Each structure stands twice: as structure tokens, then as C-alpha cells.
Amino acid sequence: MTQEKAMNMSNEQAIKLLQSMMLMMCDQHGCPISDAYFALKKAIEALTGQQWIPYSENSEKLPKDRQRCLVTIKYRSKPDVDIVGYATDLHTIDEYDLPDSKSGWYGFDSEYGYYEQTNVTAWMPLPDAYKGDR
């Protein structure tokens, strides 16, 4: 594989290549025989762990109820990023300001309270909090 081709491969292609490399680092019983196996496993986790998930009202993959997520929103003519929550029923978050029996995204403003976040185009779960050096 040329360097140019490798630099242009998608995450999915890279994951398949790494998985095939992992298989070469196992014995006939499938047990790892090299520390590189575990390094490749971590690389695959990194590639699959934080990817943007496209969103529409008909999306099959959605966050858990009341899960806070990083979202891309279409803001005027350019995309922007925000942290908001997702609810299967927005009315349960705030019965006065949010619509009844509708799932969707919501944010909170200290001056105005809860609001419905529209124009979300993609989302991803928030990463784990930084734990510091131990």
C-alpha cells in the first residue's frame, strides 16, 4: 500500500486492516502472542469510539434518554458545535417551555431556561472526564 493511499483511507478501512493485523498476532487458539496485539486493539477502540453519528428525526441510532452529547448544528451558513441533552419526551425536561410528546435535543440557558435545540445534524457521546495522572 502506498503512503498516499494509506493517508486517504477511511476509518472503516483502517479498522479492517488493523483487525487483520491483530489476527496475525494470535496463536492457533486465537490467544494474543504479542504486546502489539493490545496496542492495535486500543487503536481500533480509538477509531470507533468517537465518531460523528448523523442525525435526523428518523435516525435509528439515538442517544439514551437525558444523555448529554456533543452535537453539530447548522447555524446560519456554517456548522457549529454545542453540548446539549437528548430526551425521548422533551416535555419531561420542562413542561412549560418544551413541546409535549416529542423527542429531541434541549439545552439550558441561565437567563432563559430550557430551550429546544433544532438543526442538529450529527452527534457523539461526550468522552469520559479527564482523570489526571495517577
Helices and strands as residue ranges (DSSP letters): H 3-7, H 11-23, H 35-49, E 53-54, E 67-75, E 78-87, G 90-92, E 104-109, E 113-117, E 120-125
